[in-house]
Amino acid sequence: MRPPFIAIALLSGTALSYEILLIRLFSIIQWHHFAYMVISLSLLGYGASGAFLTLAGKRFSHHFPAVFMTNALLFAISSVAGFLCVQQIPFNPLEMAWGSHQLFYLLLLYLLLSVPFFAVANCIGLTLVSFTKNIPRIYSCDLLGAGLGALAIIILLFLVSPVTALYIIGSAGLLSAAVAMFECRIQPRWIVALLLFSGLSLPFVLHQWSPLLQLSPYKSLRQTLAVVGTEIVAERSSPLGFLTVVQSPVIPFRQAPGLSLNAPCEPPAQLAVFTDGEGLSVITENDNRQDSFTYMDYLTSALPYHLLSRPSVLVLGAGGGADVLQARYFAADRIDAVELNPQVADLVKHTFKDFAGDLYRAENIHLHIDEARSFVAGGKRKYDLIQLALLDAFSASSAGLYALSESYVYTTEALIEYIDHLHPNGLLAITRWIKLPPRDALKLFATAVAALEEMGVQEPGRRLILIRSWKTSTLLIKNGMLTPQDIRELQKFCQKRSFDLAYYPGIGVAEANRYNLLDRPYFFAGTAAILDREQREDFFSRYKFNLKPATDDRPYFFHFFKWSSLAELLSLRAKGGLPLLEQGYLLLIVTLIQAIPASLLFILLPLWFGGTIVGHRRPTPSHATSIRSERWWVVTYFFSLGIAFLFIEIAFIQKFILFLGHPLYAVGVVIAGFLLFAGWGSNFCSRQPSLHLPVAGITIIALLYLNLLPTIFHHLLRLPDPLKIFISLGLIAPLAFCMGMPFPLGLTRLTNRAPELLPWAWGINGCASVISAILATLGATHFGFSAVVIFAVGFYILAAVVYPREI
């Protein structure tokens, strides 16, 4: 009997597709950081599988075809049924700080979602144990299938809804069972035909009663739909987000962030556009009458138009078109609107074009589907005004739910890039929500100061303006010195609208905090401390929140949490201070705290039952001593590999985002590239039995890339996307090829020394992978992605050191 290579590839690809799909599904019904938490813990199914196979010994190997098929069918059933059951669990992560019963619901989630991964891991692990002579090829099929699965789910989510994709993944589990039967030549053949028919027909049958996704009651969309008269008028789905368009004729939408209370009129009718149930953007009714948009002169974002005349404008994050309408209201000479999600642009341009007044077909408006940084860096045009739109939801932002969201839009390098694309005396305008105590506005101000200083500006304070309303702040950065005329226009603008001056060159404390009163002039004091080079670091150290500028190596602009403030913030929990805790970051810590003991349990459990570790009979004393002598290098080696592989993979996903210009492209290309070329390397390692060569290759290439990739990307950024994808795969190939060798080499060496420990090593590697994903994010948050790569290299070197010599 030969190993079911094709079935292994199909199952591995389906499992990775399922993992990515679950992240999308939980991002819709909960939030992205929670999706990350559940998936990480659910992947402990791989660790549980290792412990299970170790304790079961060789019993299952004697019934390999039946056990493989049973687990493939278990994956098919549990992948669909598990998520449908999860939808019925009344879990609310925002209640975890108060209700202990939520921990019970969370445990149920873990158990339900870990079953599919447990089943797939059993199939792969059992195949490795049963066919030890084919370990490199089996592992190669595992990686190659996973790489293709990463690409397949991204393509699939452009074509069908997430729920339909879930049914297709369940069907793929049935097909893999049929393929395994065919490869293992199991009789009777009619079962193969039945499984094939069931797998092909299941998506069409289940699609007839697709359930609605049950959104968290705390999501903006769920709360909006509770308003009388609201109804969904359009939905769009893609890997970039699940879009929902809502109209409310009874109680009209009036989205105008930070609108002055002195505004003489209200916005026209609007349609609300939600992304994954949050991130409210609006499509505004456009009758092409100038006086319909007078309210736009009463937003803090209108300030730059009072300092410029008929500017050429670049709007980054066009969304439903509100900022484009504002630029048009002020008679901008040219407007370039950049939007990441083509489906959002399509809603304005086609689906609701009459409602939006055919906005994107206006003669001076040019729509571009691109990522903001990529568009700016890849273009030669300069502008009088670059405007960063305010698209994230206030509720999620204020609750710290974006704390772990990477954003390359607000880094020091990003601001330098924007300023470089301004005409002399041009303006960069960034509007953010006001949060108290101040966070976003001051961190953005600190980032602007750092960017200007890095550009060689000696007095950055002479180029900056910060104002605030009751809800929003707007920061202006001028590509030149602010003039007395600029200051007069600024003062007149704020006085008429009752906006507060937070900073301008020469501001006095008496001018700050006049209208939207705070108990102290926090913004004035914060900006003054940031501009004072001698006081700055002390201010950052004393402040209750992290205000240090984000960088491309640490792109977590929304990460404000400081451990030194934890005790004080917890004491405010009963007084409504929970949002100050930055829940996204703390849930990651909770995930790590849960993952470590769970991983240790699965790693140590087989050792507690040492008598069963080699099969039905207790080993002889000499054999038991031999096994014990192997344990330490097995734990260190396979745990190090599990940590190191994902460290490098996650770090390089981030490195390639800026080059490929789209997070989705980066995820698809990098994951697929690493897994496909690592699979090739695994298949090759039977001809290259030395571990030291691939580890040396990983070390040299990874460290070289840390220094060379920024320069390479900078020079190649203007190339077309297909060519950039090809170059990315070429850059990934040598590193991934080397990374594919250590794991099968270790399993092969273990086969010759203590084959009874093979399933245990498989489980150790799975547990380490779960912890690795969490530690990589934490490491990048505090030390940067370059440090994560260096840590990974250290783990590979450690693995090489403990790798035993051949007997």
Secondary structure, 3 states (H helix, E strand, C coil): CCCCHHHHHHHHHHHHHHHHHHHHHHHHHCCHHHHHHHHHHHCHHHHHHHHHHHHHCCCHHHHHHHHHHHHHHHHHHHHHHHHHHHCCCCCCHHHCCCCCHHHHHHHHHHHHHHHHHHHHHHHHHHHHHHCHHHHHHHHHHHHHHHHHHHHHHHHHHHHCCHHHHHHHHHHHHHHHHHHHHHHCCCCCHHHHHHHHHHHHHHHHHHHCCCCCCCCCCCCHHHHHHCCCCCEEEEEEEECCEEEEEEECCCCCCCCCCCCCCCCCCCCCCEEEEEECCEEEEEEECCCCCHHHHHHHHHCHHHHHHHHCCCCEEEEECCCCCHHHHHHHHCCCCEEEEEECCHHHHHHHHHHCCCCCCCHHHCCCEEEEECCHHHHHHHCCCCEEEEEECCCCCHHHHHCCCCCCCCCCCCCHHHHHHHHHCEEEEEEEEEEEECCCCCCHHHHHHHHHHHHHHHCCCCCHHHHEEEEECCCEEEEEEECCCCCHHHHHHHHHHHHHHCCEEEECCCCCHHHCCCCCCCCCCHHHHHHHHHHCHHHHHHHHHHCCCCCCCCCCCCCCCCCCCCHHHHHHHHHCHHHCCHHHHCHHHHHHHHHHHHHHHHHHHHHHHHHHCHHHCCCCCCCCHHHHHHHHHHHHHHHHHHHHHHHHHHHHHHHHHHHHHHHHCCHHHHHHHHHHHHHHHHHHHHHHHHHCCCCHHHHHHHHHHHHHHHHHHHHHHHHHCCCCHHHHHHHHHHHHHHHHHHHCCHHHHHHHHHHHHCHHHHHHHHHHHHHHHHHHHHHHHHHHHHHCHHHHHHHHHHHHHHHHHHCCCCC
